[in-house]
Every structure is written in C-alpha cells, then in structure tokens.
Amino acid sequence: MIPGYVDHAANERTYLAWVRTGIAIIALGFVVEKFSLFLERFGVFLAALDPAAAQRIPHAERLARASGGLADYGGLALILAGVLLIPLATLRFARTARRLEAREVYSNDENLLEALLLTAPVLFAAAVSLYVALR
C-alpha cells in the first residue's frame, strides 16, 4: 500500500481537472476566433449576394461590429491562457506531490495565483458578454 494514497490520488485528479480546464479554454479560444471569421465572411457574402439585402438586415452588421477586434484578440488571449495553464498545472502537481511526500505543514499563500487563474476566464467571459450586450 502506498502511504498517503488518497492524498496522491486527489492530487492527480486535481491535476487532470486543471489540464482539462486548460484544454477547454484553448478550445473556447478557437471557437471565438472561428466565430469572428464566420461573421466577417457572412457580412461579405451577404453584401456580395445582394447589397440591398445586407442593408435590410441590420443585425448582420451589428454582429459583424460586435465581433470586431475583441473577438480576434480575445480568442488569442484565451488560447494563450489555456496553453499557459497546462504547464502551471504541471508545476502545481509536482509541488503538491513533493509536499505530500515530505509530510510537513506548509502555508497556503500560493493559492492566490491559482484563484486568479481560475477567476480570469470567468471575468473575461463576463466582459465579452457585457461588451456584446452594450453594442
């Protein structure tokens, strides 16, 4: 039997959850990028097909404006955040494994960075939603 098996197993499950979250954030970044390209091409296609129809559909231009630079840079920011999250999760996993083996008591000061990394995508999603709603 491995000493502290339950703690090590919990550490591995937490690591896998962080990696899964990083992959999901990367995928969301790709979706934001692709959606921006779709809206741009939709507006060009609509204008080429029937210029009068493009002017009769005001929400098409509104969607194209809403996707502006925010979608381009926002998607890239999400991709980079997801890519950065995976190595940070690996470092956290290794640090926690060493601490579990040492069986010493440590302070909980490093969790501030982890809390910020966890709340940053939520704040970004709220900002994007507010931006699109106000446009």
Secondary structure as GFF3:
##gff-version 3
##sequence-region A 1 135
A	DSSP	alpha_helix	5	49	.	.	.	ID=ss1
A	DSSP	alpha_helix	51	56	.	.	.	ID=ss2
A	DSSP	alpha_helix	58	102	.	.	.	ID=ss3
A	DSSP	alpha_helix	111	134	.	.	.	ID=ss4
###
